[in-house]
């Protein structure tokens, strides 16, 4: 769950800097797993789609050393900078 929850952080910082926002809470989080992870680590390959008004969506593929475990999806919003 933690890997899926922090995926938005990865997508908003992909440009190499923090966006001009006061935060980016996820408004919902869906996690779909096809099996339990095997081994000592979990990987994530994320992508985000953002709109000019600060709304967006993050999707992540979650995997371990043996392949895909599942996928997460979350709606997110950039809070206006103060």
Backbone atoms as SQL, in Angstrom:
CREATE TABLE atoms (id INTEGER PRIMARY KEY, chain TEXT, resi INTEGER, resn TEXT, atom TEXT, x REAL, y REAL, z REAL);
INSERT INTO atoms VALUES
  (1, 'A', 1, 'UNK', 'N', 0.824, -1.195, 0.000),
  (2, 'A', 1, 'UNK', 'CA', 0.000, 0.000, 0.000),
  (3, 'A', 1, 'UNK', 'C', 0.863, 1.252, 0.000),
  (4, 'A', 2, 'UNK', 'N', 1.963, 1.239, 0.723),
  (5, 'A', 2, 'UNK', 'CA', 2.821, 2.419, 0.809),
  (6, 'A', 2, 'UNK', 'C', 3.374, 2.782, -0.558),
  (7, 'A', 3, 'UNK', 'N', 3.817, 1.785, -1.319),
  (8, 'A', 3, 'UNK', 'CA', 4.360, 2.051, -2.655),
  (9, 'A', 3, 'UNK', 'C', 3.303, 2.712, -3.533),
  (10, 'A', 4, 'UNK', 'N', 2.087, 2.229, -3.495),
  (11, 'A', 4, 'UNK', 'CA', 1.013, 2.818, -4.291),
  (12, 'A', 4, 'UNK', 'C', 0.705, 4.237, -3.832),
  (13, 'A', 5, 'UNK', 'N', 0.722, 4.470, -2.536),
  (14, 'A', 5, 'UNK', 'CA', 0.365, 5.781, -2.000),
  (15, 'A', 5, 'UNK', 'C', 1.385, 6.856, -2.371),
  (16, 'A', 6, 'UNK', 'N', 2.671, 6.533, -2.429),
  (17, 'A', 6, 'UNK', 'CA', 3.681, 7.551, -2.734),
  (18, 'A', 6, 'UNK', 'C', 3.926, 7.724, -4.236),
  (19, 'A', 7, 'UNK', 'N', 3.207, 7.003, -5.076),
  (20, 'A', 7, 'UNK', 'CA', 3.392, 7.128, -6.521),
  (21, 'A', 7, 'UNK', 'C', 3.126, 8.537, -7.024),
  (22, 'A', 8, 'UNK', 'N', 2.183, 9.241, -6.417),
  (23, 'A', 8, 'UNK', 'CA', 1.914, 10.618, -6.827),
  (24, 'A', 8, 'UNK', 'C', 3.131, 11.495, -6.587),
  (25, 'A', 9, 'UNK', 'N', 3.818, 11.295, -5.486),
  (26, 'A', 9, 'UNK', 'CA', 5.043, 12.054, -5.210),
  (27, 'A', 9, 'UNK', 'C', 6.044, 11.869, -6.345),
  (28, 'A', 10, 'UNK', 'N', 6.198, 10.643, -6.833),
  (29, 'A', 10, 'UNK', 'CA', 7.125, 10.395, -7.927),
  (30, 'A', 10, 'UNK', 'C', 6.721, 11.143, -9.189),
  (31, 'A', 11, 'UNK', 'N', 5.440, 11.168, -9.503),
  (32, 'A', 11, 'UNK', 'CA', 5.010, 11.818, -10.740),
  (33, 'A', 11, 'UNK', 'C', 5.097, 13.331, -10.667),
  (34, 'A', 12, 'UNK', 'N', 4.846, 13.930, -9.504),
  (35, 'A', 12, 'UNK', 'CA', 4.915, 15.396, -9.434),
  (36, 'A', 12, 'UNK', 'C', 6.353, 15.892, -9.377),
  (37, 'A', 13, 'UNK', 'N', 7.292, 15.026, -9.026),
  (38, 'A', 13, 'UNK', 'CA', 8.694, 15.438, -8.977),
  (39, 'A', 13, 'UNK', 'C', 9.508, 14.892, -10.143),
  (40, 'A', 14, 'UNK', 'N', 8.872, 14.261, -11.126),
  (41, 'A', 14, 'UNK', 'CA', 9.582, 13.723, -12.284),
  (42, 'A', 14, 'UNK', 'C', 10.367, 14.794, -13.034),
  (43, 'A', 15, 'UNK', 'N', 9.928, 16.029, -12.976),
  (44, 'A', 15, 'UNK', 'CA', 10.628, 17.117, -13.670),
  (45, 'A', 15, 'UNK', 'C', 11.916, 17.508, -12.954),
  (46, 'A', 16, 'UNK', 'N', 12.177, 16.930, -11.785),
  (47, 'A', 16, 'UNK', 'CA', 13.399, 17.199, -11.066),
  (48, 'A', 16, 'UNK', 'C', 13.284, 18.289, -10.025),
  (49, 'A', 17, 'UNK', 'N', 12.099, 18.851, -9.856),
  (50, 'A', 17, 'UNK', 'CA', 11.900, 19.892, -8.856),
  (51, 'A', 17, 'UNK', 'C', 10.507, 19.794, -8.278),
  (52, 'A', 18, 'UNK', 'N', 10.335, 20.376, -7.119),
  (53, 'A', 18, 'UNK', 'CA', 9.030, 20.391, -6.477),
  (54, 'A', 18, 'UNK', 'C', 8.117, 21.373, -7.201),
  (55, 'A', 19, 'UNK', 'N', 6.881, 20.975, -7.493),
  (56, 'A', 19, 'UNK', 'CA', 5.964, 21.913, -8.153),
  (57, 'A', 19, 'UNK', 'C', 5.577, 23.063, -7.222),
  (58, 'A', 20, 'UNK', 'N', 5.138, 24.160, -7.788),
  (59, 'A', 20, 'UNK', 'CA', 4.701, 25.314, -7.010),
  (60, 'A', 20, 'UNK', 'C', 3.308, 25.016, -6.461),
  (61, 'A', 21, 'UNK', 'N', 3.269, 24.202, -5.426),
  (62, 'A', 21, 'UNK', 'CA', 1.997, 23.776, -4.825),
  (63, 'A', 21, 'UNK', 'C', 2.186, 23.615, -3.328),
  (64, 'A', 22, 'UNK', 'N', 1.097, 23.677, -2.607),
  (65, 'A', 22, 'UNK', 'CA', 1.126, 23.515, -1.154),
  (66, 'A', 22, 'UNK', 'C', 0.936, 22.055, -0.756),
  (67, 'A', 23, 'UNK', 'N', 0.940, 21.176, -1.705),
  (68, 'A', 23, 'UNK', 'CA', 0.778, 19.745, -1.450),
  (69, 'A', 23, 'UNK', 'C', 0.018, 19.092, -2.591),
  (70, 'A', 24, 'UNK', 'N', -0.100, 17.782, -2.532),
  (71, 'A', 24, 'UNK', 'CA', -0.790, 17.034, -3.577),
  (72, 'A', 24, 'UNK', 'C', -1.443, 15.790, -2.980),
  (73, 'A', 25, 'UNK', 'N', -2.516, 15.992, -2.222),
  (74, 'A', 25, 'UNK', 'CA', -3.193, 14.835, -1.617),
  (75, 'A', 25, 'UNK', 'C', -3.886, 13.976, -2.669),
  (76, 'A', 26, 'UNK', 'N', -3.867, 12.687, -2.436),
  (77, 'A', 26, 'UNK', 'CA', -4.653, 11.809, -3.305),
  (78, 'A', 26, 'UNK', 'C', -6.068, 11.763, -2.747),
  (79, 'A', 27, 'UNK', 'N', -7.021, 11.941, -3.614),
  (80, 'A', 27, 'UNK', 'CA', -8.415, 11.979, -3.183),
  (81, 'A', 27, 'UNK', 'C', -9.030, 10.596, -3.101),
  (82, 'A', 28, 'UNK', 'N', -8.411, 9.638, -3.726),
  (83, 'A', 28, 'UNK', 'CA', -8.817, 8.237, -3.606),
  (84, 'A', 28, 'UNK', 'C', -7.644, 7.367, -4.019),
  (85, 'A', 29, 'UNK', 'N', -7.683, 6.107, -3.669),
  (86, 'A', 29, 'UNK', 'CA', -6.617, 5.176, -4.021),
  (87, 'A', 29, 'UNK', 'C', -7.230, 3.800, -4.216),
  (88, 'A', 30, 'UNK', 'N', -7.023, 3.235, -5.403),
  (89, 'A', 30, 'UNK', 'CA', -7.477, 1.871, -5.690),
  (90, 'A', 30, 'UNK', 'C', -6.249, 1.014, -5.922),
  (91, 'A', 31, 'UNK', 'N', -6.215, -0.138, -5.301),
  (92, 'A', 31, 'UNK', 'CA', -5.091, -1.055, -5.433),
  (93, 'A', 31, 'UNK', 'C', -5.649, -2.408, -5.835),
  (94, 'A', 32, 'UNK', 'N', -5.155, -2.932, -6.938),
  (95, 'A', 32, 'UNK', 'CA', -5.605, -4.224, -7.452),
  (96, 'A', 32, 'UNK', 'C', -4.392, -5.140, -7.562),
  (97, 'A', 33, 'UNK', 'N', -4.378, -6.210, -6.789),
  (98, 'A', 33, 'UNK', 'CA', -3.258, -7.149, -6.785),
  (99, 'A', 33, 'UNK', 'C', -3.707, -8.511, -7.274),
  (100, 'A', 34, 'UNK', 'N', -2.865, -9.128, -8.105),
  (101, 'A', 34, 'UNK', 'CA', -3.185, -10.462, -8.603),
  (102, 'A', 34, 'UNK', 'C', -2.529, -11.551, -7.771),
  (103, 'A', 35, 'UNK', 'N', -1.513, -11.155, -6.965),
  (104, 'A', 35, 'UNK', 'CA', -0.848, -12.121, -6.087),
  (105, 'A', 35, 'UNK', 'C', -0.059, -11.359, -5.027),
  (106, 'A', 36, 'UNK', 'N', 0.375, -12.078, -4.010),
  (107, 'A', 36, 'UNK', 'CA', 1.214, -11.482, -2.968),
  (108, 'A', 36, 'UNK', 'C', 2.638, -11.328, -3.498),
  (109, 'A', 37, 'UNK', 'N', 3.367, -10.308, -3.065),
  (110, 'A', 37, 'UNK', 'CA', 4.754, -10.146, -3.512),
  (111, 'A', 37, 'UNK', 'C', 5.642, -11.273, -2.995),
  (112, 'A', 38, 'UNK', 'N', 6.682, -11.569, -3.771),
  (113, 'A', 38, 'UNK', 'CA', 7.660, -12.583, -3.402),
  (114, 'A', 38, 'UNK', 'C', 9.034, -11.937, -3.377),
  (115, 'A', 39, 'UNK', 'N', 9.781, -12.153, -2.318),
  (116, 'A', 39, 'UNK', 'CA', 11.129, -11.604, -2.229),
  (117, 'A', 39, 'UNK', 'C', 11.190, -10.355, -1.363),
  (118, 'A', 40, 'UNK', 'N', 12.400, -9.785, -1.240),
  (119, 'A', 40, 'UNK', 'CA', 12.619, -8.690, -0.294),
  (120, 'A', 40, 'UNK', 'C', 12.298, -7.286, -0.802),
  (121, 'A', 41, 'UNK', 'N', 11.935, -7.112, -2.065),
  (122, 'A', 41, 'UNK', 'CA', 11.690, -5.751, -2.560),
  (123, 'A', 41, 'UNK', 'C', 10.475, -5.698, -3.475),
  (124, 'A', 42, 'UNK', 'N', 9.943, -4.480, -3.625),
  (125, 'A', 42, 'UNK', 'CA', 8.818, -4.199, -4.519),
  (126, 'A', 42, 'UNK', 'C', 9.194, -2.992, -5.359),
  (127, 'A', 43, 'UNK', 'N', 8.915, -3.065, -6.643),
  (128, 'A', 43, 'UNK', 'CA', 9.190, -1.949, -7.551),
  (129, 'A', 43, 'UNK', 'C', 7.896, -1.319, -8.034),
  (130, 'A', 44, 'UNK', 'N', 8.033, -0.085, -8.546),
  (131, 'A', 44, 'UNK', 'CA', 6.872, 0.628, -9.073),
  (132, 'A', 44, 'UNK', 'C', 7.288, 1.401, -10.315),
  (133, 'A', 45, 'UNK', 'N', 6.466, 1.337, -11.339),
  (134, 'A', 45, 'UNK', 'CA', 6.654, 2.135, -12.558),
  (135, 'A', 45, 'UNK', 'C', 5.410, 2.998, -12.688),
  (136, 'A', 46, 'UNK', 'N', 5.558, 4.284, -12.435),
  (137, 'A', 46, 'UNK', 'CA', 4.405, 5.173, -12.366),
  (138, 'A', 46, 'UNK', 'C', 4.361, 6.127, -13.555),
  (139, 'A', 47, 'UNK', 'N', 3.159, 6.641, -13.776),
  (140, 'A', 47, 'UNK', 'CA', 2.968, 7.716, -14.747),
  (141, 'A', 47, 'UNK', 'C', 1.808, 8.566, -14.261),
  (142, 'A', 48, 'UNK', 'N', 1.886, 9.834, -14.537),
  (143, 'A', 48, 'UNK', 'CA', 0.842, 10.740, -14.110),
  (144, 'A', 48, 'UNK', 'C', 0.343, 11.583, -15.261),
  (145, 'A', 49, 'UNK', 'N', -0.915, 11.931, -15.205),
  (146, 'A', 49, 'UNK', 'CA', -1.536, 12.824, -16.171),
  (147, 'A', 49, 'UNK', 'C', -2.066, 14.015, -15.394),
  (148, 'A', 50, 'UNK', 'N', -1.606, 15.210, -15.760),
  (149, 'A', 50, 'UNK', 'CA', -1.989, 16.422, -15.040),
  (150, 'A', 50, 'UNK', 'C', -2.662, 17.408, -15.980),
  (151, 'A', 51, 'UNK', 'N', -3.595, 18.181, -15.440),
  (152, 'A', 51, 'UNK', 'CA', -4.313, 19.198, -16.196),
  (153, 'A', 51, 'UNK', 'C', -3.945, 20.580, -15.655),
  (154, 'A', 52, 'UNK', 'N', -4.135, 21.617, -16.442),
  (155, 'A', 52, 'UNK', 'CA', -3.756, 22.964, -16.077),
  (156, 'A', 52, 'UNK', 'C', -4.427, 23.495, -14.828),
  (157, 'A', 53, 'UNK', 'N', -5.561, 22.927, -14.445),
  (158, 'A', 53, 'UNK', 'CA', -6.254, 23.398, -13.238),
  (159, 'A', 53, 'UNK', 'C', -5.784, 22.677, -11.975),
  (160, 'A', 54, 'UNK', 'N', -4.754, 21.812, -12.082),
  (161, 'A', 54, 'UNK', 'CA', -4.195, 21.144, -10.914),
  (162, 'A', 54, 'UNK', 'C', -4.745, 19.764, -10.625),
  (163, 'A', 55, 'UNK', 'N', -5.684, 19.296, -11.416),
  (164, 'A', 55, 'UNK', 'CA', -6.220, 17.938, -11.223),
  (165, 'A', 55, 'UNK', 'C', -5.395, 16.949, -12.014),
  (166, 'A', 56, 'UNK', 'N', -5.391, 15.700, -11.546),
  (167, 'A', 56, 'UNK', 'CA', -4.646, 14.685, -12.273),
  (168, 'A', 56, 'UNK', 'C', -4.978, 13.290, -11.813),
  (169, 'A', 57, 'UNK', 'N', -4.265, 12.340, -12.404),
  (170, 'A', 57, 'UNK', 'CA', -4.422, 10.945, -12.042),
  (171, 'A', 57, 'UNK', 'C', -3.059, 10.269, -12.135),
  (172, 'A', 58, 'UNK', 'N', -2.781, 9.410, -11.172),
  (173, 'A', 58, 'UNK', 'CA', -1.539, 8.642, -11.151),
  (174, 'A', 58, 'UNK', 'C', -1.882, 7.164, -11.295),
  (175, 'A', 59, 'UNK', 'N', -1.158, 6.492, -12.193),
  (176, 'A', 59, 'UNK', 'CA', -1.300, 5.051, -12.361),
  (177, 'A', 59, 'UNK', 'C', 0.064, 4.431, -12.122),
  (178, 'A', 60, 'UNK', 'N', 0.105, 3.285, -11.446),
  (179, 'A', 60, 'UNK', 'CA', 1.374, 2.631, -11.157),
  (180, 'A', 60, 'UNK', 'C', 1.275, 1.139, -11.389),
  (181, 'A', 61, 'UNK', 'N', 2.296, 0.602, -12.042),
  (182, 'A', 61, 'UNK', 'CA', 2.439, -0.845, -12.137),
  (183, 'A', 61, 'UNK', 'C', 3.329, -1.267, -10.978),
  (184, 'A', 62, 'UNK', 'N', 2.905, -2.253, -10.220),
  (185, 'A', 62, 'UNK', 'CA', 3.644, -2.719, -9.055),
  (186, 'A', 62, 'UNK', 'C', 4.173, -4.115, -9.375),
  (187, 'A', 63, 'UNK', 'N', 5.460, -4.338, -9.103),
  (188, 'A', 63, 'UNK', 'CA', 6.079, -5.607, -9.480),
  (189, 'A', 63, 'UNK', 'C', 7.121, -6.031, -8.444),
  (190, 'A', 64, 'UNK', 'N', 7.528, -7.295, -8.532),
  (191, 'A', 64, 'UNK', 'CA', 8.638, -7.817, -7.737),
  (192, 'A', 64, 'UNK', 'C', 9.622, -8.465, -8.708),
  (193, 'A', 65, 'UNK', 'N', 10.585, -9.209, -8.199),
  (194, 'A', 65, 'UNK', 'CA', 11.610, -9.818, -9.052),
  (195, 'A', 65, 'UNK', 'C', 11.030, -10.840, -10.032),
  (196, 'A', 66, 'UNK', 'N', 9.819, -11.302, -9.788),
  (197, 'A', 66, 'UNK', 'CA', 9.218, -12.335, -10.635),
  (198, 'A', 66, 'UNK', 'C', 8.178, -11.800, -11.605),
  (199, 'A', 67, 'UNK', 'N', 7.949, -10.487, -11.571),
  (200, 'A', 67, 'UNK', 'CA', 7.005, -9.905, -12.522),
  (201, 'A', 67, 'UNK', 'C', 5.941, -9.052, -11.856),
  (202, 'A', 68, 'UNK', 'N', 4.933, -8.773, -12.624),
  (203, 'A', 68, 'UNK', 'CA', 3.855, -7.879, -12.197),
  (204, 'A', 68, 'UNK', 'C', 3.033, -8.478, -11.064),
  (205, 'A', 69, 'UNK', 'N', 2.769, -7.640, -10.060),
  (206, 'A', 69, 'UNK', 'CA', 1.915, -8.020, -8.938),
  (207, 'A', 69, 'UNK', 'C', 0.525, -7.428, -9.134),
  (208, 'A', 70, 'UNK', 'N', 0.492, -6.172, -9.605),
  (209, 'A', 70, 'UNK', 'CA', -0.788, -5.512, -9.776),
  (210, 'A', 70, 'UNK', 'C', -0.639, -4.075, -10.222),
  (211, 'A', 71, 'UNK', 'N', -1.678, -3.279, -9.944),
  (212, 'A', 71, 'UNK', 'CA', -1.735, -1.896, -10.395),
  (213, 'A', 71, 'UNK', 'C', -2.478, -1.059, -9.366),
  (214, 'A', 72, 'UNK', 'N', -2.052, 0.202, -9.270),
  (215, 'A', 72, 'UNK', 'CA', -2.784, 1.152, -8.435),
  (216, 'A', 72, 'UNK', 'C', -3.198, 2.335, -9.292),
  (217, 'A', 73, 'UNK', 'N', -4.222, 3.021, -8.862),
  (218, 'A', 73, 'UNK', 'CA', -4.723, 4.204, -9.557),
  (219, 'A', 73, 'UNK', 'C', -5.261, 5.163, -8.511),
  (220, 'A', 74, 'UNK', 'N', -4.958, 6.462, -8.681),
  (221, 'A', 74, 'UNK', 'CA', -5.470, 7.443, -7.737),
  (222, 'A', 74, 'UNK', 'C', -5.718, 8.779, -8.408),
  (223, 'A', 75, 'UNK', 'N', -6.804, 9.421, -8.009),
  (224, 'A', 75, 'UNK', 'CA', -7.103, 10.782, -8.436),
  (225, 'A', 75, 'UNK', 'C', -6.396, 11.712, -7.464),
  (226, 'A', 76, 'UNK', 'N', -5.794, 12.781, -7.996),
  (227, 'A', 76, 'UNK', 'CA', -5.023, 13.682, -7.145),
  (228, 'A', 76, 'UNK', 'C', -5.284, 15.130, -7.557),
  (229, 'A', 77, 'UNK', 'N', -4.877, 16.051, -6.687),
  (230, 'A', 77, 'UNK', 'CA', -5.044, 17.461, -6.963),
  (231, 'A', 77, 'UNK', 'C', -3.843, 18.203, -6.384),
  (232, 'A', 78, 'UNK', 'N', -3.352, 19.209, -7.102),
  (233, 'A', 78, 'UNK', 'CA', -2.299, 20.081, -6.567),
  (234, 'A', 78, 'UNK', 'C', -2.980, 21.194, -5.810),
  (235, 'A', 79, 'UNK', 'N', -2.614, 21.377, -4.549),
  (236, 'A', 79, 'UNK', 'CA', -3.191, 22.464, -3.746),
  (237, 'A', 79, 'UNK', 'C', -2.488, 23.772, -4.101),
  (238, 'A', 80, 'UNK', 'N', -3.217, 24.875, -4.196),
  (239, 'A', 80, 'UNK', 'CA', -2.603, 26.161, -4.547),
  (240, 'A', 80, 'UNK', 'C', -1.492, 26.536, -3.561),
  (241, 'A', 81, 'UNK', 'N', -0.437, 27.152, -4.084),
  (242, 'A', 81, 'UNK', 'CA', 0.661, 27.608, -3.241),
  (243, 'A', 81, 'UNK', 'C', 0.164, 28.749, -2.374),
  (244, 'A', 82, 'UNK', 'N', 0.665, 28.831, -1.169),
  (245, 'A', 82, 'UNK', 'CA', 0.267, 29.899, -0.236),
  (246, 'A', 82, 'UNK', 'C', 1.242, 31.055, -0.309);
